[in-house]
Amino acid sequence: MTHTAAPPLLELCGLSKRFGDRPVLQRASLELRQGEVHALLGENGAGKSTLMNILTGVYQADEGHILLRGERLPVRRPADAIAAGIGMVHQHFRLVERFSVAENLLLAAGGRRELRTVPQAVAALRQAAGQTGLGIDPARRVADLSVAERQRVEICKILALGARILVLDEPTAVLTDREAADMLAAMNRMAEGGCSIILITHKLREVVGHSQRLTIMRQGRTVASNLATDALSQAAIAALMVGEHPDGPQRQPSSRIANGPDLLNTQALCVRRPDGGVGIVDLSLRVRAGEIVGVAGVGGNGQQQLADALLGTARVEAGSIELDGARVNDASVARRRDLGLRIIPSDRAASGLIGELPVADNLALTRVRTGRYRRWWLDRWRMRADAQASIAQHDIAGARPDTRTSLLSGGNAQKVLLARELDADMRLLIAHSPTRGLDVKACASVHAAIRAAAARGAACLLISEDLEEVLALSDRIVVISAGRITGECPGGASAERVGHLMLGTAGAALGEAAAHHA
Ligand SMILES: Nc1ncnc2c1ncn2[C@@H]1O[C@H](COP(=O)(O)OP(=O)(O)OP(=O)(O)O)[C@@H](O)[C@H]1O
């Protein structure tokens, strides 16, 4: 497909935006052609989401304008964008859980004539699903859908509302490899069918394989625009993004043989899912001091229950968990933290950070009970000073101690969490998808921090659905399938070998899912 002769469908021209005294966008621009997938790239906090929020009417630009087919398009509120055929699928879905898929479409349609009844919504959704190849069932309740299914609903919903320009904000960040491949295939089908797509992603292999052109932002400015993707390597794109040659997440198979004591030891552990289904079964696992053990597997095979049981938020049905020799089956989260357990949860918004609180408070949350901030009153001055130091050390862009955490970009919020958890008292780290949503440079620094923690003698359990990440970091790899450990490889194992073990996992997961729905 060649796009060179096509006129721009959409132009964002010199858009600027300040929040308070902070310029977040500075004359940023982007040009989208009919029928293309255009990747929008940039480090965490570069301003990508803000730019798209202006396009979709969530924010108003302070300066600049938008052209649609060469004509000025005023977008004062989200309804203006929808009326112009522009829709966005956000990182956090905007669906009402108690409603069915069709009811969610009716809600979003806001009473427009052709979408007032459930049969009309069902027909529109079926048509959108047919166009994209994304199967959805309009009658199902959103609460019963998986993350991947909810995402399909969001896409079909905006197509059913008439969107022909789609913004997909990190659509594969929350998906397993297989789901991500399906998603990307659907995206290409939509583009072939005439939709034009802006794809925000941090995964450069997706950019190279699935977009025609790209725009790069850095610190609120557009630093490269309309580059043809097929002329660029992943390394060249990464260099353009950070303005230098970054150390990407590189594979460093360990030659260390950890022979420290077991800091984590689970024996025949069984944990149920919240819905009563099988979570993990008979799972025995040891992690020594100084060792990084990677848990590889297709998502939904018990990884969440394992992390919850170790942290102390899921009940242990049978078996035992020992932290540094102490049995903690029934111990509180606080007691486990006292033993040096730290966790980077997979969903920072749900279980790691409190969005309404300032950054300084989130950083101090777990330290308050150590007495560090106790005087006659809470020592806010010390909290601020500690926060300032953490922000500088972890390079948390856009943050001051008093910034509301929910206002940080996704990647920078993750850095707040890491700054809090990777403290000097950490002895055992559970890192569950620790680099989800992080840019190349931030990924490299998280990986370096985990390696450094292990080198200092911490035991690290890395639970990740990203095989590259598991291979890059682990001294030893175990594969989890249907809640059991089904294989083990040394750190230097090939991707093929681990992949084969995981393929067995995929079959089991599908079987389990089918049984679950039967
Ligand atoms: N409503 C707001 N008030 C104040 N600051 C904000 C607001 N929304 C965004 N920001 C700031 O604007 C900057 C750009 O954020 P944005 O979410 O656009 O970045 P991004 O490129 O999408 O990052 P990521 O890849 O991490 O999602 C960040 O520093 C963020 O803290």
The ligand as an SDF file (V2000), in Angstrom:
LIG
                    3D

 31 33  0  0  0  0  0  0  0  0999 V2000
   -4.7010   17.1660   34.0990 N   0  0  0  0  0  0  0  0  0  0  0  0
   -3.3850   17.3360   34.2780 C   0  0  0  0  0  0  0  0  0  0  0  0
   -2.9000   18.2130   35.1830 N   0  0  0  0  0  0  0  0  0  0  0  0
   -1.5820   18.3950   35.3590 C   0  0  0  0  0  0  0  0  0  0  0  0
   -0.6180   17.7350   34.6710 N   0  0  0  0  0  0  0  0  0  0  0  0
   -1.0320   16.8380   33.7570 C   0  0  0  0  0  0  0  0  0  0  0  0
   -2.4250   16.5770   33.5130 C   0  0  0  0  0  0  0  0  0  0  0  0
   -2.5190   15.6440   32.5340 N   0  0  0  0  0  0  0  0  0  0  0  0
   -1.2520   15.3300   32.1860 C   0  0  0  0  0  0  0  0  0  0  0  0
   -0.3610   16.0610   32.9090 N   0  0  0  0  0  0  0  0  0  0  0  0
    1.1010   16.0100   32.7960 C   0  0  0  0  0  0  0  0  0  0  0  0
    1.4360   16.1490   31.4430 O   0  0  0  0  0  0  0  0  0  0  0  0
    2.6080   15.3990   31.1330 C   0  0  0  0  0  0  0  0  0  0  0  0
    2.3610   14.5870   29.8820 C   0  0  0  0  0  0  0  0  0  0  0  0
    1.4950   13.5100   30.2350 O   0  0  0  0  0  0  0  0  0  0  0  0
    0.9040   12.5010   29.1640 P   0  0  0  0  0  0  0  0  0  0  0  0
   -0.0070   11.5770   29.9060 O   0  0  0  0  0  0  0  0  0  0  0  0
    0.3580   13.2700   28.0180 O   0  0  0  0  0  0  0  0  0  0  0  0
    2.2380   11.7380   28.7240 O   0  0  0  0  0  0  0  0  0  0  0  0
    2.3950   10.4420   27.8110 P   0  0  0  0  0  0  0  0  0  0  0  0
    3.3700   10.7890   26.7530 O   0  0  0  0  0  0  0  0  0  0  0  0
    1.0630    9.9650   27.3720 O   0  0  0  0  0  0  0  0  0  0  0  0
    3.0720    9.4300   28.8490 O   0  0  0  0  0  0  0  0  0  0  0  0
    2.9510    7.8010   29.0860 P   0  0  0  0  0  0  0  0  0  0  0  0
    3.6880    7.1530   27.9610 O   0  0  0  0  0  0  0  0  0  0  0  0
    3.6610    7.5970   30.3860 O   0  0  0  0  0  0  0  0  0  0  0  0
    1.4800    7.4560   29.1550 O   0  0  0  0  0  0  0  0  0  0  0  0
    2.9290   14.5570   32.3440 C   0  0  0  0  0  0  0  0  0  0  0  0
    4.0390   15.0730   33.0080 O   0  0  0  0  0  0  0  0  0  0  0  0
    1.6780   14.6600   33.1900 C   0  0  0  0  0  0  0  0  0  0  0  0
    2.0390   14.6360   34.5480 O   0  0  0  0  0  0  0  0  0  0  0  0
  1  2  1  0
  2  3  1  0
  2  7  2  0
  3  4  2  0
  4  5  1  0
  5  6  2  0
  6  7  1  0
  6 10  1  0
  7  8  1  0
  8  9  2  0
  9 10  1  0
 10 11  1  0
 11 12  1  0
 11 30  1  0
 12 13  1  0
 13 14  1  0
 13 28  1  0
 14 15  1  0
 15 16  1  0
 16 17  2  0
 16 18  1  0
 16 19  1  0
 19 20  1  0
 20 21  2  0
 20 22  1  0
 20 23  1  0
 23 24  1  0
 24 25  2  0
 24 26  1  0
 24 27  1  0
 28 29  1  0
 28 30  1  0
 30 31  1  0
M  END
$$$$
